[in-house]
Amino acid sequence: MLEAVEALAREGRWCVGHLRYEAAAFDPAFDVHAADGPLAFINSLRGWPGADLVDDNAP
């Protein structure tokens, strides 16, 4: 998954998302609870929403 996200970022896309605490279950050294949803969620955007609304002169 991280390789796919990196490839999208190299194409100039914005990648945002989250990785759940329970994703540590991929490492048997950690003891975690069963997840009740996806372990990771990533979204990629061609541009940052509202980027044209940013005031570069703001303090």
C-alpha positions as CSV (number, residue, x, y, z in Angstrom):
1,M,0.0,0.0,0.0
2,L,2.7,2.5,0.9
3,E,4.5,1.8,-2.4
4,A,1.2,2.7,-4.3
5,V,0.8,5.9,-2.2
6,E,4.4,6.9,-2.9
7,A,3.9,6.3,-6.7
8,L,0.8,8.6,-6.6
9,A,2.7,11.2,-4.7
10,R,5.5,11.1,-7.3
11,E,2.8,11.8,-9.9
12,G,2.1,15.0,-8.1
13,R,-1.0,13.9,-6.3
14,W,-1.8,14.8,-2.6
15,C,-2.2,11.7,-0.5
16,V,-4.0,11.8,2.8
17,G,-5.3,9.2,5.1
18,H,-4.8,7.3,8.4
19,L,-3.4,4.2,9.7
20,R,-5.2,2.5,12.6
21,Y,-3.5,1.5,15.8
22,E,-4.6,-2.0,15.2
23,A,-2.4,-2.1,12.0
24,A,0.4,-3.1,14.4
25,A,-1.1,-6.6,14.2
26,F,1.1,-7.1,11.2
27,D,4.0,-7.4,13.7
28,P,3.5,-10.4,16.0
29,A,5.6,-8.6,18.7
30,F,2.5,-6.4,19.4
31,D,-0.7,-7.4,21.1
32,V,-3.7,-5.5,19.8
33,H,-7.5,-5.8,19.6
34,A,-9.3,-7.0,16.5
35,A,-10.1,-4.1,14.2
36,D,-13.7,-3.3,13.4
37,G,-12.9,-1.6,10.1
38,P,-10.0,-1.1,7.6
39,L,-6.5,-0.9,9.0
40,A,-5.6,1.9,6.6
41,F,-7.4,4.4,4.5
42,I,-5.7,6.6,1.9
43,N,-7.3,9.0,-0.5
44,S,-5.4,10.7,-3.3
45,L,-6.4,14.1,-4.8
46,R,-5.2,15.8,-8.0
47,G,-5.1,19.1,-6.1
48,W,-5.7,20.2,-2.6
49,P,-9.3,21.3,-2.2
50,G,-9.5,25.1,-1.7
51,A,-5.9,25.6,-2.5
52,D,-6.8,28.6,-4.5
53,L,-8.4,30.2,-1.4
54,V,-5.1,30.3,0.6
55,D,-3.9,33.8,1.3
56,D,-0.1,33.7,1.0
57,N,0.1,37.0,2.8
58,A,-1.8,35.8,5.9
59,P,0.3,36.0,9.2
